[in-house]
């Protein structure tokens, strides 16, 4: 199975890259939600330690949200292709409309700098471990605790922390402008790669069940054999099974 390499912008214990394999039905079936813990567990499932400097399964919790989102974007492209498509409702005229954009263009538009912002404090970039540690707190308490973790004991309300995070660890959770084709009004579309990818896999759960049923009915394969198939291969078999047997040739 081919691997996709995603270089890390924030290395973990000398690990500077993540290698992810293609999805199987087992991976899709394991997705239970679209929250941070689900994203961490998902990456742990599909990452492969292909070389010495590669992330190992079990280390995804120590990824920054910036790198985690970049890995999820690579997985999105594996599964759904380079274009993100969706439906939005115009705030002005109330009509629904389709929108699409290239995920690579969005990634390229995010500013990322390995150089510290001028006059900015040195900070700890929050990781999945930090996010999960504040999951049970109120929004205000979570913000204060994350600020403390970013700046250590030097939390004197430095307002520049947001600028540093935007420069050194921008995430794929933002508001995009999309013109309404009906009235021309510019609408705002919320985009979050974690919710988009994991939410799409969750919504496809019934389709996965139908594909399993179709393949099992046609080929008499076991559930474990079907779930272990790469996603693309499983869909090809399900499509062939749904179309019936090939006509005999003379």
Steps between C-alpha positions, in 0.01 A plus 500: 500500500642839397600744775461878507772699678409818689805693632443634851546870566530426874710188554429253781802333665706535180209364294467740207247331273180295503430221253135405457358207307174479311181431692331165543146427611633425848637855520174652378296288740719606794407870464250575777492882501674806356658635820870537584530160665345332194744686272798392713386137504433509125854620420648242738310228308624595155855623567790269421852535635664466160841632611692608809384862493131411443226537760407171665144385576403630843679835460222692322388651831821705503440654156414868488154579360684659204678175405197288586287703260762465224497121544119496491514710182733242340257225598207700362676524164565124508133424561308775320750663267652851493171695479284576802134523407203600710163674515439834671191718547522864398442740791360761263252313278461175696578281198728194533800485269793270432857609564838342442865589540840335469631378834860560390418866428359540850807334654729728300308810611563433869794697628758286673830619641772304676649832606369651822282805454694816580484598867272204572547271800632149451200275543407136520277413202196315641473130411219249506610410852443862608162519326374177657617610845261798494207317337292500818547870580280792408604702194648780710687259729630302201635817335675606822653154551622478140651849533680386816634195318614713207684756710584303813494723807542814288129545424479876550217520248732533200261572212763403242455128565224478236728657241778256580265201468355629172851539358664185635205261524202607283218245495251395235198630691399833353228703331508512121330741262274345236297706249134404459432424131136611539536850642877559504521558874820387668417231754713365781561125510649336808769247411665257741701217343459279808120527495482476121706180473378309805143624454499379138619155604231485768228596251619224266452228762179373340673489161781293652243253635338472157837439334582228755161338438538513122849348501412231757187406305688475170840360593425330835797667667520539877437833672864527611624438145271770361588756767871442443473602132636843404210744461541543124519126437196433717297753305603343170389156617173643636434675170563183302283297736220755473507485122463122494728244332691585186332368184658184360718543192536251217 
